[in-house]
Amino acid sequence: MNTKTTASLIHRIASFETQYLNQQLRTLDLNSDQARAINFIASHPNSMQRDIAHYLNRQEASVTNLLKGLVRRNLIVRTIPVENERTKLLSLTQAGADLVDDIQKSFSQMNILLEDSLSDAEATKLTQLLYTIQKQIDGEQN
């Protein structure tokens, strides 16, 4: 197997990211998806479950259990608006909001580790290239 293909390098970096984040977030008693959901809700108050599912690239049904767990832990609240009883809006509780800085610090530290060996120009170019790949992937999935 060629260990220097683009796909294999992306896989190795993604594996590092997963390991690193799991280790950091374990101290907050969260996994990566839970932390990303809390971070998303912090940035997008009153978002809906499908917004989280899209962001996490998961099926809505699988996000249901993730969100139920965060509700049980009193980190998020689901609110049913009067005008649409079929919709549930998501917001953070104070306990959830208290975690946001620590979650963002974990993601920021990981990003610093990934970009530390790159110049600013290289980091910018890499981000642009990865964004181009992401657009291609998104176009293939639609």
C-alpha positions in Angstrom: 0.0 0.0 0.0 1.3 3.5 -0.9 1.3 5.4 2.4 1.8 8.7 0.6 -1.4 8.9 -1.4 -3.7 11.9 -0.7 -6.4 9.7 0.7 -4.0 7.8 3.0 -2.5 11.0 4.3 -5.9 12.6 5.0 -6.9 9.3 6.8 -3.8 9.5 9.0 -4.4 13.2 9.8 -8.1 12.4 10.5 -7.1 9.5 12.8 -4.7 11.8 14.7 -7.5 14.4 15.0 -9.9 11.9 16.4 -7.4 10.5 18.9 -6.3 14.0 20.0 -9.8 15.3 20.4 -11.1 12.2 22.2 -8.3 12.6 24.7 -8.9 16.3 25.2 -12.7 16.1 25.3 -12.6 13.0 27.6 -11.6 15.5 30.4 -14.9 17.3 29.7 -16.8 14.0 29.7 -17.7 14.5 26.0 -17.0 12.8 22.7 -16.2 14.6 19.5 -19.7 14.7 18.1 -21.2 15.9 21.4 -18.6 18.7 21.5 -19.2 19.6 17.9 -23.0 19.7 18.5 -22.5 22.0 21.6 -20.2 24.2 19.6 -22.6 24.4 16.7 -25.5 25.3 19.0 -23.4 28.0 20.7 -22.8 29.5 17.3 -26.3 28.9 15.9 -28.8 29.4 18.8 -32.3 27.9 18.1 -31.0 25.6 15.4 -32.8 22.4 14.6 -31.8 18.8 14.7 -31.4 18.6 10.9 -28.9 21.5 11.1 -26.8 19.4 13.6 -27.2 16.3 11.4 -26.0 18.2 8.3 -23.1 19.7 10.2 -22.0 16.4 11.6 -22.7 14.6 8.3 -25.0 12.1 10.0 -28.5 10.9 9.6 -31.1 12.8 11.7 -32.2 9.6 13.4 -28.6 9.0 14.7 -28.4 12.6 16.0 -31.6 12.1 18.0 -29.8 9.9 20.6 -26.8 12.2 20.7 -29.1 15.2 21.5 -31.2 13.2 24.0 -28.0 12.4 25.9 -27.1 16.1 26.0 -30.6 16.9 27.2 -30.3 14.3 30.0 -27.0 15.8 31.1 -28.7 19.3 31.1 -26.3 20.7 28.5 -29.0 21.6 25.9 -32.7 22.3 25.8 -35.2 21.4 23.1 -37.9 24.0 22.9 -41.1 23.6 20.8 -42.2 26.9 19.3 -46.0 27.7 19.5 -46.2 28.3 15.7 -44.8 24.9 14.7 -45.3 22.1 17.2 -43.4 19.6 14.9 -40.1 21.6 15.2 -37.8 21.5 18.2 -35.3 24.4 18.6 -32.0 23.7 20.3 -30.3 25.9 22.8 -27.6 25.6 25.4 -28.3 25.5 29.1 -25.9 27.4 31.4 -24.0 24.2 32.0 -23.6 23.7 28.2 -22.6 27.3 27.7 -19.9 26.9 30.4 -18.3 24.1 28.3 -18.0 26.1 25.1 -14.7 27.9 25.9 -13.0 24.6 26.9 -14.4 22.8 23.7 -13.2 25.6 21.5 -9.8 25.6 23.2 -9.5 21.8 22.4 -10.3 22.4 18.7 -8.0 25.4 18.6 -5.1 23.5 20.1 -5.5 20.7 17.6 -5.5 23.2 14.8 -2.3 24.7 16.1 -0.7 21.3 16.2 -1.7 20.6 12.6 -0.6 23.9 11.3 2.5 24.5 13.5 5.0 23.3 10.9 3.4 25.4 8.1 4.0 29.0 7.2 1.0 31.3 7.1 1.0 31.1 3.3 1.2 27.3 3.3 -1.6 27.0 5.9 -3.8 29.2 3.8 -3.0 27.3 0.6 -3.6 24.0 2.3 -7.0 25.2 3.6 -7.9 26.4 0.1 -7.0 23.0 -1.4 -8.9 21.1 1.2 -11.9 23.3 0.6 -11.7 22.6 -3.1 -11.7 18.9 -2.4 -14.6 19.3 0.0 -16.7 21.1 -2.6 -16.0 18.3 -5.1 -17.1 15.7 -2.5 -20.2 17.7 -1.7 -21.0 17.9 -5.4 -20.6 14.1 -5.8 -23.0 13.4 -2.9 -25.8 15.6 -4.2 
